[in-house]
Amino acid sequence: MTAPGFPADGEPCWTSAAGSTRRGSTGTTPATPAARLSGGLTADVAVVGAGLAGLSTAYHLVERDPSLDVVVVDARHPAAGASGRGTGLLGPRIGPAIDRAARRFGPSTARRMYLASVAAVKRVIALTEELGAPCGLRTGEQIVATRGAAGLASLARQAETYRALGLDVPVLSAAAIHERVDVPYHAGLLYRSAATLDPAALSGALAAACAAKGVRFHDGSPLRGLRPGRGAHARTELLFPGGTLRARKTVLAVNAAAGELGLPVGTVLPLQVHAVATGPLGAETRAALGGATGTAVVDSVPLAPYFRLTDDGRLVVGGGRALHLPGLSPRRAAALRTATWRRLEERLRLLHPGLAEVPVRHRWSGQIGMTLDDLPVVGHVGGHPDLWYIGGCCGHGLAMSVAHGAHVAESLVADRTAARGQAAHPWHRDRAPWAPLTARPVRGLLRAHLSGLDRAAHRAP
C-alpha cells in the first residue's frame, strides 16, 4: 500500500518517451514487446538481462563478430530495471574514493582505475553519436561538493591523492562553484569529463541497434535456473518458465538478482534508491542550476541529495534513504519509500529560491547492486570459462556497465592467450566478499547502517 497520490515505484521523467526502450521503436511510439521464450532454443551466446551491461555485451559481440547468433532474454523488457530507472549522471567514478583506492590497491592501480572510468564516460558519449540517438545528452562538468567539515576533510584527502597521481581533478572554491550553480557549497572537486543523459533512451538505442544486427530478443522470461555445460564443446542450459535456451557461451548481466539465482559471485546487495523530478523550470531558475554549463552536483555525504538538469529543463534530484527490501512487509516498504520521496522534495525546495513553488511531477525508485567493498564483479561463474557474470556497480553503473559489456564481449571472442596478457582491473574478478544476508541479525545491522547514513545525509546543511 502506498500513500495517496504516490505510485508504488513511480516512473522516471523520461517515461513519456518510453518507446525508446523497445527494439526498433521511433519517437514516442512503443514497438511490440518481444515474445516470451518458449520451447527449446539454441544460440552461440545467451545474454540474460537487457539492461545496459547486457545490451552493451550483445552490441559489442555482433560488432566484433557479425556471424554470431546472440539471444538476449529479460525478465521484463529492455531498461525495465536499474538501467532505465537511474538519474542519468555520467561521471568518472568506480570503486572507493581515490584516496582509499590508492591505499588499498596502490597508486598505480588507483590511477589506472580512475582513467578507465574517464574512458568509459567518453565511450558512452561517443556511443550516442555512433547509434544516432542523442539520448538527452548534455555534456558538461560534475562537481562533488560539500557544506560540512567532514566533507571538507574527505575532499582534501582526495584532492591530495589526485595531485600525487597527476590526475586533472582541481579543487573548486565556494565562489568557483557559485559561478556554475547558485547553490551554497563550501568547496568541491571538479570532474571535467562528465555528462548527463536519459539512460532509458540509451538502453533503447542499444537494443534497437542490436536488433538491426540480428540479435534475437525475448521479453517476460525470468531465469529460473541453469545447468553449466561440461567439456570443450558443451552448452550451458538456461531454464525459463516457458522453455530452455542452450548456448555455447552465456553472460548473466543480472546485477543484484545474483542472490535470488544462487550464483556463487559473492554478495551483491539489492538496494532500492529514489529520485524525484520537477516540471520544466523557468529560464532564470534553470540558468541558476547549471543550465548554461551542464553542471551536475553530487554531495560528498553518502546518500545526501544530488541534482542535475535534463535536456528539457527539469530538475532531477536523487539520494535519500536506500532500502534493503528483502524481509520488509509491503506496507513498511511503501511507507519508507513515500517518506524518502517527501524528504527529497523538501531538500529540493531548499536548493534554490526558484524551486519553492515548482511542482514535483515525477517520483520513482529503482534497484541497484552494492558490494561490501564498493567494487563491481565482472568475471566467471563457478570457474566456468564460458559463463560470465556482470553486476555490483554500486550506483556508478551508467558508464561502467557499457564498459563491462564491451570487456566481456571482447573476452568472449578474443584469443584467450592474448586476453590473459591484458592488464586486469580489480573488478575483473569472479566474486565479491560474502555476507550471510539471510540471517536476521545481519539484515538488522545492514538496515541500521543504512538508517544511520540516511540520518547523516538529512543532517547535512
C-alpha positions as CSV (number, residue, x, y, z in Angstrom):
1,M,0.0,0.0,0.0
2,T,1.3,3.5,-0.9
3,A,0.2,6.9,0.5
4,P,-2.5,8.6,-1.6
5,G,-1.1,10.2,-4.7
6,F,2.2,8.3,-4.6
7,P,2.8,5.4,-7.1
8,A,4.2,2.1,-5.9
9,D,7.6,2.5,-7.7
10,G,6.8,5.6,-9.8
11,E,8.0,6.4,-13.3
12,P,11.1,8.5,-14.3
13,C,10.5,11.8,-16.1
14,W,11.6,10.3,-19.4
15,T,8.9,7.6,-19.4
16,S,6.8,9.7,-21.7
17,A,9.4,8.7,-24.3
18,A,9.4,5.1,-23.1
19,G,9.0,3.8,-26.6
20,S,12.8,4.3,-27.0
21,T,13.3,1.3,-24.6
22,R,11.9,-1.1,-27.2
23,R,13.6,-2.6,-30.2
24,G,13.1,-0.7,-33.4
25,S,10.9,2.0,-31.9
26,T,10.9,5.6,-33.0
27,G,9.8,8.8,-31.4
28,T,7.4,8.1,-28.5
29,T,5.6,5.1,-30.1
30,P,6.4,1.8,-28.4
31,A,7.2,-1.2,-30.6
32,T,5.6,-4.5,-29.9
33,P,7.3,-6.3,-27.0
34,A,9.3,-9.4,-27.9
35,A,7.7,-12.8,-27.4
36,R,8.4,-14.8,-24.3
37,L,10.9,-17.5,-24.6
38,S,9.3,-20.9,-25.3
39,G,10.3,-24.3,-26.4
40,G,13.9,-25.4,-26.8
41,L,16.2,-22.8,-28.3
42,T,19.9,-22.7,-29.0
43,A,22.4,-19.8,-29.6
44,D,26.1,-19.1,-29.8
45,V,25.8,-16.6,-27.0
46,A,23.0,-16.1,-24.5
47,V,22.8,-12.8,-22.6
48,V,20.4,-12.7,-19.6
49,G,19.5,-9.2,-18.7
50,A,18.6,-6.4,-21.1
51,G,20.0,-3.5,-19.1
52,L,23.0,-1.5,-20.2
53,A,25.5,-4.2,-19.3
54,G,23.7,-7.0,-21.2
55,L,22.8,-4.8,-24.2
56,S,26.4,-3.5,-24.3
57,T,27.7,-7.1,-24.3
58,A,25.3,-8.1,-27.2
59,Y,26.1,-4.9,-29.2
60,H,29.9,-5.3,-28.9
61,L,29.7,-9.0,-29.7
62,V,27.9,-8.5,-33.0
63,E,30.1,-5.5,-33.8
64,R,33.2,-7.7,-33.3
65,D,31.7,-10.8,-35.0
66,P,28.5,-10.3,-37.0
67,S,28.3,-14.1,-37.6
68,L,27.4,-14.8,-34.0
69,D,23.9,-15.9,-33.1
70,V,23.1,-13.8,-30.0
71,V,20.0,-14.1,-27.9
72,V,19.1,-11.5,-25.2
73,V,16.5,-12.6,-22.6
74,D,14.9,-10.3,-19.9
75,A,12.5,-11.0,-17.1
76,R,10.5,-7.9,-18.2
77,H,11.9,-5.9,-21.1
78,P,14.9,-3.7,-22.0
79,A,15.7,-1.0,-19.5
80,A,12.9,-2.2,-17.1
81,G,15.5,-2.4,-14.2
82,A,18.2,-0.1,-13.0
83,S,19.3,0.9,-16.5
84,G,16.0,2.7,-17.2
85,R,15.4,4.0,-13.7
86,G,18.6,5.8,-12.8
87,T,19.1,9.5,-12.7
88,G,21.3,9.8,-15.8
89,L,24.6,11.0,-14.2
90,L,27.5,10.1,-16.3
91,G,30.7,10.7,-14.4
92,P,34.1,9.2,-13.8
93,R,33.9,7.0,-10.7
94,I,34.3,3.3,-10.0
95,G,35.1,1.7,-6.7
96,P,36.1,3.5,-3.5
97,A,37.2,7.2,-3.3
98,I,40.6,7.8,-4.9
99,D,42.5,8.1,-1.6
100,R,41.1,4.8,-0.3
101,A,41.7,3.1,-3.7
102,A,45.4,4.3,-3.6
103,R,45.8,2.8,-0.1
104,R,44.1,-0.4,-0.9
105,F,45.4,-1.2,-4.4
106,G,48.5,1.1,-4.7
107,P,48.9,4.4,-6.5
108,S,49.5,2.9,-10.0
109,T,46.4,0.7,-9.9
110,A,44.2,3.5,-8.4
111,R,45.4,5.8,-11.2
112,R,44.5,3.2,-13.9
113,M,41.1,2.6,-12.3
114,Y,40.2,6.3,-12.5
115,L,41.5,6.7,-16.1
116,A,39.4,3.6,-17.0
117,S,36.3,5.3,-15.7
118,V,37.1,8.5,-17.6
119,A,37.5,6.4,-20.8
120,A,34.1,4.8,-20.0
121,V,32.4,8.2,-19.9
122,K,34.0,9.3,-23.2
123,R,32.9,6.0,-24.8
124,V,29.3,6.5,-23.8
125,I,29.3,10.0,-25.2
126,A,30.7,8.7,-28.5
127,L,28.3,5.8,-28.4
128,T,25.3,8.2,-28.6
129,E,26.6,9.6,-31.8
130,E,27.5,6.2,-33.1
131,L,24.0,5.0,-32.5
132,G,22.5,8.1,-34.0
133,A,20.5,8.7,-30.8
134,P,21.0,11.9,-28.8
135,C,19.5,10.3,-25.6
136,G,19.0,13.6,-24.0
137,L,22.8,14.0,-23.7
138,R,24.1,17.2,-22.1
139,T,27.9,17.3,-21.9
140,G,29.3,19.3,-19.0
141,E,31.0,19.0,-15.7
142,Q,30.3,17.2,-12.5
143,I,31.1,18.7,-9.1
144,V,31.4,16.6,-5.9
145,A,30.8,19.3,-3.3
146,T,30.4,19.7,0.5
147,R,28.8,22.0,3.0
148,G,30.3,20.5,6.2
149,A,33.7,19.9,7.9
150,A,33.7,16.2,7.5
151,G,33.1,16.6,3.7
152,L,35.9,19.1,3.5
153,A,38.4,16.7,5.2
154,S,37.3,13.9,2.8
155,L,37.6,16.1,-0.3
156,A,41.0,17.4,0.9
157,R,42.4,13.8,1.1
158,Q,41.0,13.0,-2.3
159,A,42.4,16.2,-3.8
160,E,45.9,15.5,-2.5
161,T,45.7,11.9,-4.0
162,Y,44.6,13.2,-7.4
163,R,47.5,15.7,-7.4
164,A,50.0,13.0,-6.3
165,L,48.8,10.7,-9.2
166,G,49.0,13.5,-11.7
167,L,45.2,13.5,-12.4
168,D,43.3,16.6,-13.5
169,V,40.7,17.0,-10.8
170,P,41.0,20.5,-9.5
171,V,39.6,21.9,-6.2
172,L,36.8,24.5,-6.6
173,S,36.2,27.2,-4.0
174,A,32.8,28.3,-2.9
175,A,33.0,31.2,-5.4
176,A,34.0,29.0,-8.3
177,I,31.1,26.7,-7.6
178,H,28.7,29.7,-7.4
179,E,29.8,30.7,-10.9
180,R,28.4,27.4,-12.1
181,V,25.4,26.7,-9.9
182,D,23.7,29.2,-7.5
183,V,23.7,26.8,-4.5
184,P,25.9,27.4,-1.5
185,Y,28.7,24.9,-1.0
186,H,32.0,25.4,0.8
187,A,34.2,23.6,-1.7
188,G,34.2,20.8,-4.3
189,L,36.2,18.7,-6.7
190,L,35.7,19.3,-10.4
191,Y,35.4,16.4,-12.9
192,R,35.7,17.8,-16.4
193,S,34.8,14.5,-18.2
194,A,31.1,14.2,-17.4
195,A,27.7,14.4,-18.9
196,T,24.0,13.6,-18.2
197,L,21.6,11.7,-20.3
198,D,18.4,9.7,-20.4
199,P,19.5,6.1,-19.5
200,A,16.3,4.5,-20.8
201,A,16.9,6.1,-24.2
202,L,20.5,4.9,-24.3
203,S,19.3,1.4,-23.4
204,G,16.6,1.6,-26.1
205,A,19.1,2.8,-28.7
206,L,21.4,-0.1,-27.9
207,A,18.5,-2.6,-28.1
208,A,17.4,-1.2,-31.5
209,A,21.0,-1.4,-32.8
210,C,21.3,-5.0,-31.6
211,A,18.0,-6.0,-33.2
212,A,19.1,-4.4,-36.5
213,K,22.2,-6.6,-36.5
214,G,20.2,-9.8,-36.0
215,V,20.2,-10.2,-32.2
216,R,17.1,-12.0,-31.0
217,F,15.1,-10.8,-28.0
218,H,12.7,-12.5,-25.6
219,D,10.9,-10.4,-23.0
220,G,8.8,-11.5,-20.0
221,S,11.1,-14.5,-19.4
222,P,12.7,-14.6,-15.9
223,L,15.6,-17.0,-15.5
224,R,14.7,-19.9,-13.1
225,G,17.9,-21.8,-13.1
226,L,20.9,-23.0,-15.2
227,R,23.0,-26.1,-15.8
228,P,26.6,-25.2,-16.8
229,G,28.0,-27.3,-19.6
230,R,31.0,-29.6,-19.2
231,G,33.7,-30.1,-21.7
232,A,35.2,-28.1,-24.5
233,H,32.0,-28.1,-26.7
234,A,29.3,-28.3,-24.1
235,R,26.5,-25.8,-23.9
236,T,25.0,-24.1,-20.7
237,E,21.3,-24.8,-20.4
238,L,19.2,-21.9,-19.1
239,L,15.8,-22.7,-17.7
240,F,12.8,-20.3,-18.2
241,P,9.1,-20.7,-17.3
242,G,8.2,-21.3,-21.0
243,G,11.3,-23.3,-22.2
244,T,15.0,-23.6,-22.3
245,L,17.9,-21.9,-24.1
246,R,21.2,-23.8,-24.7
247,A,24.3,-21.7,-25.5
248,R,28.0,-22.2,-26.1
249,K,28.7,-19.0,-24.1
250,T,26.5,-17.2,-21.5
251,V,26.6,-13.8,-19.9
252,L,24.5,-13.3,-16.8
253,A,24.1,-9.5,-16.7
254,V,21.6,-9.8,-13.8
255,N,23.2,-7.4,-11.2
256,A,21.5,-7.8,-7.8
257,A,19.4,-10.8,-8.9
258,A,22.6,-12.9,-8.4
259,G,21.4,-13.7,-4.9
260,E,18.0,-14.9,-5.9
261,L,19.6,-17.2,-8.5
262,G,22.1,-18.6,-6.1
263,L,25.1,-17.5,-8.2
264,P,28.5,-18.0,-6.5
265,V,29.6,-14.4,-7.1
266,G,29.7,-13.2,-3.5
267,T,27.2,-10.8,-2.0
268,V,25.6,-8.2,-4.3
269,L,23.1,-6.3,-2.2
270,P,19.8,-5.3,-3.7
271,L,19.2,-1.7,-2.6
272,Q,16.3,0.5,-3.6
273,V,17.2,4.1,-4.3
274,H,15.0,7.0,-5.1
275,A,14.6,10.2,-7.2
276,V,12.1,12.9,-7.9
277,A,11.9,15.4,-10.8
278,T,10.2,18.8,-11.3
279,G,8.3,20.0,-14.3
280,P,10.2,22.3,-16.7
281,L,11.8,25.2,-14.9
282,G,11.7,28.8,-15.8
283,A,14.7,30.3,-17.7
284,E,16.1,32.1,-14.7
285,T,16.0,29.1,-12.3
286,R,17.3,26.8,-15.0
287,A,20.3,29.1,-15.6
288,A,21.0,29.2,-11.8
289,L,21.1,25.4,-11.5
290,G,23.6,24.7,-14.3
291,G,21.5,25.4,-17.4
292,A,24.4,27.2,-19.1
293,T,27.2,24.9,-18.1
294,G,25.6,21.5,-18.0
295,T,26.9,21.1,-14.4
296,A,25.7,18.3,-12.2
297,V,26.3,18.4,-8.4
298,V,26.8,15.4,-6.1
299,D,27.0,16.0,-2.4
300,S,30.1,14.3,-0.8
301,V,28.0,13.0,2.1
302,P,26.7,9.4,1.2
303,L,23.0,9.4,0.3
304,A,22.8,13.2,0.5
305,P,20.7,14.6,-2.4
306,Y,22.4,15.3,-5.7
307,F,20.9,17.1,-8.7
308,R,21.1,17.7,-12.4
309,L,19.0,19.3,-15.2
310,T,17.5,17.3,-18.0
311,D,17.8,18.5,-21.6
312,D,14.2,19.8,-21.5
313,G,14.8,21.8,-18.3
314,R,13.5,19.6,-15.5
315,L,15.5,19.2,-12.3
316,V,16.2,15.6,-11.2
317,V,17.1,15.1,-7.5
318,G,18.3,11.7,-6.3
319,G,19.5,10.3,-3.0
320,G,18.0,9.9,0.4
321,R,17.4,6.6,2.2
322,A,18.5,3.4,0.4
323,L,16.2,0.5,1.2
324,H,17.1,-3.2,1.6
325,L,13.6,-4.6,0.8
326,P,14.0,-8.3,1.4
327,G,12.2,-9.2,4.6
328,L,10.3,-5.9,4.8
329,S,6.5,-6.1,4.6
330,P,4.9,-4.3,1.6
331,R,3.3,-1.8,3.9
332,R,6.6,-0.9,5.6
333,A,8.4,-0.7,2.3
334,A,5.8,1.6,0.8
335,A,5.9,3.9,3.9
336,L,9.7,4.2,3.8
337,R,9.6,4.8,0.0
338,T,7.0,7.6,0.5
339,A,8.9,9.2,3.3
340,T,12.1,9.2,1.2
341,W,10.3,10.9,-1.7
342,R,8.9,13.5,0.7
343,R,12.4,14.2,2.1
344,L,13.8,14.6,-1.3
345,E,11.1,17.1,-2.2
346,E,11.9,19.1,1.0
347,R,15.6,19.1,0.1
348,L,14.9,20.1,-3.5
349,R,13.0,23.2,-2.4
350,L,15.9,24.2,-0.2
351,L,18.4,24.2,-3.1
352,H,17.3,27.5,-4.6
353,P,14.5,30.1,-4.0
354,G,13.3,29.5,-7.6
355,L,12.2,25.9,-6.6
356,A,9.9,26.9,-3.7
357,E,6.7,26.6,-5.7
358,V,7.8,24.4,-8.6
359,P,5.6,21.2,-8.8
360,V,7.3,17.8,-8.5
361,R,5.9,15.8,-11.4
362,H,7.7,12.5,-11.1
363,R,8.8,10.2,-8.3
364,W,10.5,6.9,-8.8
365,S,12.7,4.2,-7.3
366,G,15.0,1.6,-8.8
367,Q,17.2,-1.2,-7.6
368,I,21.0,-1.1,-7.7
369,G,23.5,-3.7,-6.8
370,M,26.0,-2.9,-4.0
371,T,29.0,-5.0,-2.9
372,L,30.7,-4.9,0.5
373,D,33.9,-3.5,-0.9
374,D,32.5,-0.9,-3.4
375,L,33.8,-2.8,-6.4
376,P,31.8,-4.4,-9.2
377,V,32.1,-8.1,-10.2
378,V,32.9,-8.9,-13.8
379,G,34.1,-12.5,-14.1
380,H,33.4,-16.1,-14.4
381,V,30.7,-18.0,-12.6
382,G,31.8,-21.1,-10.6
383,G,35.0,-21.3,-12.6
384,H,33.3,-22.0,-15.9
385,P,35.3,-20.1,-18.6
386,D,32.3,-19.6,-20.9
387,L,29.8,-18.5,-18.2
388,W,30.1,-14.8,-17.1
389,Y,28.5,-12.5,-14.6
390,I,28.3,-8.7,-14.6
391,G,26.9,-6.7,-11.6
392,G,27.5,-4.7,-8.5
393,C,28.4,-1.2,-9.9
394,C,27.4,0.3,-6.5
395,G,25.3,3.2,-8.0
396,H,28.0,4.2,-10.5
397,G,26.9,2.0,-13.4
398,L,25.9,4.2,-16.2
399,A,29.3,4.5,-17.9
400,M,30.9,1.4,-16.4
401,S,28.0,-1.0,-17.4
402,V,28.7,-0.2,-21.0
403,A,32.4,-0.7,-20.4
404,H,31.9,-4.0,-18.6
405,G,29.8,-5.3,-21.5
406,A,32.5,-4.3,-24.0
407,H,35.1,-6.1,-21.9
408,V,33.1,-9.3,-21.7
409,A,32.3,-9.2,-25.4
410,E,36.0,-8.8,-26.2
411,S,36.9,-11.6,-23.8
412,L,34.3,-14.0,-25.4
413,V,35.6,-13.5,-28.9
414,A,39.3,-12.8,-28.4
415,D,42.1,-15.3,-28.3
416,R,42.3,-16.4,-24.7
417,T,46.1,-16.3,-24.7
418,A,46.0,-12.6,-25.8
419,A,43.3,-11.9,-23.3
420,R,45.3,-13.2,-20.5
421,G,48.1,-10.8,-21.4
422,Q,45.9,-7.8,-20.8
423,A,46.1,-5.9,-17.5
424,A,43.2,-6.7,-15.3
425,H,41.3,-4.2,-13.1
426,P,40.4,-5.0,-9.5
427,W,36.8,-5.5,-10.6
428,H,37.8,-8.2,-13.1
429,R,37.1,-10.9,-10.5
430,D,34.9,-13.9,-10.0
431,R,33.3,-12.9,-6.7
432,A,32.8,-10.1,-4.2
433,P,33.1,-10.5,-0.4
434,W,30.3,-12.6,1.0
435,A,27.9,-11.8,3.9
436,P,25.1,-14.0,5.3
437,L,22.2,-11.7,4.5
438,T,19.7,-14.4,5.1
439,A,20.4,-14.2,8.8
440,R,18.0,-11.8,10.6
441,P,20.7,-10.2,12.8
442,V,22.8,-9.3,9.7
443,R,19.8,-7.8,7.9
444,G,19.1,-5.8,11.0
445,L,22.7,-4.5,11.2
446,L,22.5,-3.6,7.5
447,R,19.3,-1.6,7.9
448,A,20.7,0.1,11.0
449,H,23.7,1.2,8.9
450,L,21.6,2.4,6.1
451,S,19.4,4.3,8.5
452,G,22.5,5.9,10.0
453,L,23.7,7.1,6.6
454,D,20.2,8.5,6.0
455,R,20.2,10.5,9.2
456,A,23.7,11.8,8.4
457,A,22.6,12.9,4.9
458,H,19.5,14.5,6.4
459,R,21.6,16.5,8.9
460,A,23.8,17.8,6.1
461,P,23.3,21.5,5.6
